[in-house]
Amino acid sequence: MELADLDLDPLRQLERWMEEARAAGEPMPEAMCVATAGADGQPAARMVLMRGLDTGVVFYTDYGSDKSRDLAANPRAAALFHYFAPVHRQVRVTGAVERTSAADSDRYWATRPAASRRSALVSHQSSVVESRTVLEDGVAALAGVEEPVRPDRWGGFRITPVRIEFWEEGPARLHDRIRFVRHGDGWRTERLSP
Ligand SMILES: Cc1cc2nc3c(=O)[nH]c(=O)nc-3n(C[C@H](O)[C@H](O)[C@H](O)COP(=O)(O)O)c2cc1C
C-alpha cells in the first residue's frame, strides 16, 4: 500500500475500505469498537454501529449509558474497524467527541423500526435491571405505540478525528501503516513501522 493509493481525505478513504469490505462479503463492515475512558481513567471498549460518516464518525446510543458517562467526563474516544475481506485491514480513528444535533438524532431515530424504538424507551442502557421479564413487560406495555417519540436521553455522538491510521497486512508481517494527522484544515501523512 502506497500513500498514492489512498484518498487525500481519510474519512473518504475509510468509506472506500468499508465499501470494499462490504462488497467482499464482510457481514457488518460498519461495526466498530469504541474505546472511552471516564473520570477514573479506566479504558472501556464496546462495539457500536457507525451510522454516519461526514466530518466524523457518528454512532447512536443512550446518553445515560456508561460510555456516555465516560464521554461527558472526557469527550475523547478511539474507534476501531477490522476487516478480513478483501484483504486484512484495520482502521484506527482517534478524536474529540460531541453530541450530534437533536435534528440528526431525530432523523436517525425515525429510520429505526418501531419495535427497536420501543425497546430503547424501555431500556435505560447500562443500568442494572432485575430480570429480562421487567424489560419484556415494559415493551409489552408500549405495544400500541406506533410512533415512539425519541427520549432526550437517546441520541448520537460524532467522533471528529485528529488521527486516522490505515493498516493493511503485508508479507512476513511487514505490514503497511499510513497515518493521517490533522494539520490545520488538512492532513499530514506519515508511514509507520509495522
Ligand atoms: C455488533 C454490535 C453493534 C452494536 N451497536 C450498538 C450501537 O450502535 N449503539 C449502542 O448503544 N450499543 C450498541 N451495541 C451494544 C454495545 O456494545 C454495548 O453493549 C452498549 O452500548 C452498552 O455499552 P456501555 O455500557 O459501555 O455504554 C452493539 C453491540 C454489538 C455486538
The ligand as an SDF file (V2000), in Angstrom:
LIG
                    3D

 31 33  0  0  0  0  0  0  0  0999 V2000
  -22.1170   -5.5380   16.6310 C   0  0  0  0  0  0  0  0  0  0  0  0
  -22.6750   -4.7100   17.7510 C   0  0  0  0  0  0  0  0  0  0  0  0
  -23.2010   -3.4710   17.4760 C   0  0  0  0  0  0  0  0  0  0  0  0
  -23.7030   -2.6570   18.4990 C   0  0  0  0  0  0  0  0  0  0  0  0
  -24.1840   -1.4200   18.1920 N   0  0  0  0  0  0  0  0  0  0  0  0
  -24.5390   -0.5770   19.1810 C   0  0  0  0  0  0  0  0  0  0  0  0
  -24.9060    0.7740   18.8780 C   0  0  0  0  0  0  0  0  0  0  0  0
  -24.8930    1.2170   17.7110 O   0  0  0  0  0  0  0  0  0  0  0  0
  -25.2480    1.5610   19.9060 N   0  0  0  0  0  0  0  0  0  0  0  0
  -25.2490    1.1340   21.2190 C   0  0  0  0  0  0  0  0  0  0  0  0
  -25.5750    1.9180   22.1070 O   0  0  0  0  0  0  0  0  0  0  0  0
  -24.8880   -0.1250   21.5220 N   0  0  0  0  0  0  0  0  0  0  0  0
  -24.5380   -0.9910   20.5470 C   0  0  0  0  0  0  0  0  0  0  0  0
  -24.1390   -2.2860   20.8470 N   0  0  0  0  0  0  0  0  0  0  0  0
  -24.1040   -2.6840   22.2720 C   0  0  0  0  0  0  0  0  0  0  0  0
  -22.8070   -2.1750   22.8940 C   0  0  0  0  0  0  0  0  0  0  0  0
  -21.7210   -2.9970   22.5270 O   0  0  0  0  0  0  0  0  0  0  0  0
  -22.8740   -2.0730   24.4300 C   0  0  0  0  0  0  0  0  0  0  0  0
  -23.2820   -3.3050   24.9870 O   0  0  0  0  0  0  0  0  0  0  0  0
  -23.8300   -0.9780   24.8980 C   0  0  0  0  0  0  0  0  0  0  0  0
  -23.7870    0.1670   24.0720 O   0  0  0  0  0  0  0  0  0  0  0  0
  -23.5370   -0.5840   26.3450 C   0  0  0  0  0  0  0  0  0  0  0  0
  -22.2070   -0.1140   26.4220 O   0  0  0  0  0  0  0  0  0  0  0  0
  -21.7090    0.7760   27.6720 P   0  0  0  0  0  0  0  0  0  0  0  0
  -22.2730    0.1220   28.9120 O   0  0  0  0  0  0  0  0  0  0  0  0
  -20.2340    0.7270   27.6260 O   0  0  0  0  0  0  0  0  0  0  0  0
  -22.2750    2.1620   27.4970 O   0  0  0  0  0  0  0  0  0  0  0  0
  -23.6810   -3.1250   19.8410 C   0  0  0  0  0  0  0  0  0  0  0  0
  -23.1450   -4.3990   20.1170 C   0  0  0  0  0  0  0  0  0  0  0  0
  -22.6620   -5.1720   19.0920 C   0  0  0  0  0  0  0  0  0  0  0  0
  -22.0810   -6.5230   19.4240 C   0  0  0  0  0  0  0  0  0  0  0  0
  1  2  1  0
  2  3  1  0
  2 30  2  0
  3  4  2  0
  4  5  1  0
  4 28  1  0
  5  6  2  0
  6  7  1  0
  6 13  1  0
  7  8  2  0
  7  9  1  0
  9 10  1  0
 10 11  2  0
 10 12  1  0
 12 13  2  0
 13 14  1  0
 14 15  1  0
 14 28  1  0
 15 16  1  0
 16 17  1  0
 16 18  1  0
 18 19  1  0
 18 20  1  0
 20 21  1  0
 20 22  1  0
 22 23  1  0
 23 24  1  0
 24 25  2  0
 24 26  1  0
 24 27  1  0
 28 29  2  0
 29 30  1  0
 30 31  1  0
M  END
$$$$
